[in-house]
């Protein structure tokens, strides 16, 4: 049974932290202003605007900042300002005792996939794979993808549509929604945060990888059994892919299709979950239905 944190009401507090890569404070200002316009209070952690080489602080600083927000009873949600890399360096030192008694929404994507997977696997707690602080800039706070975060936080059930794709496999599926960034899902295999994907709807996206590395990571998923017995598979955006001097010989969706064509569950390609502005808020751990047809794809939060 999945624990669903309480949805937010006006006047509730959202904390903003940087548990991984560095982000200048000013890059999060529009996000802060927008959250306040939505009716929330904002509590800014010490790591936003802080820098230690690549990171937003030392491992200890990032750990302490996130731990404080997890423990703070006045904080109802924790928004990770950006991803990058760094959560797997601190995840095992986090103490979730207070969090289990007072669960709250953890928000973010990319490296935050580590937190989503850990919360789902270890504590059966739902979380929000969604746009982060940078997505609010340059008018992004008004687009449908950032607005989908607003709706998700308030508890509104959602139904997302996208166009059909030539590689899609039609069908209907229902199951708990799990996944996130491909690199991190593979990174967690063999750890205590590894996701059990059986009978789940798995979604995957990535950015800035070499094509051969995408191929290798899908081979790892296959060999680890992570693509067996899925309820359904959602392939999101794979942005800014790179090729080697001697070309790999396939484009991203082609090589992914080769890896999953032997299975018979529903599959959709090019779903709006990605490192681009096309990034709907998704409730990880909660049951969803997936309908893939010749006309369109529908991903819908299941009713309880």
Helices and strands as residue ranges (DSSP letters): E 13-17, G 25-28, H 29-37, E 41-44, H 59-71, E 75-80, G 87-89, G 91-93, H 97-101, E 105-108, G 110-112, H 113-123, E 127-129, G 133-136, G 140-142, H 144-154, E 159-163, E 171-181, H 182-187, E 201-207, H 211-223, E 232-239, H 252-260, E 266-269, E 282-284, E 287-292, E 296-301
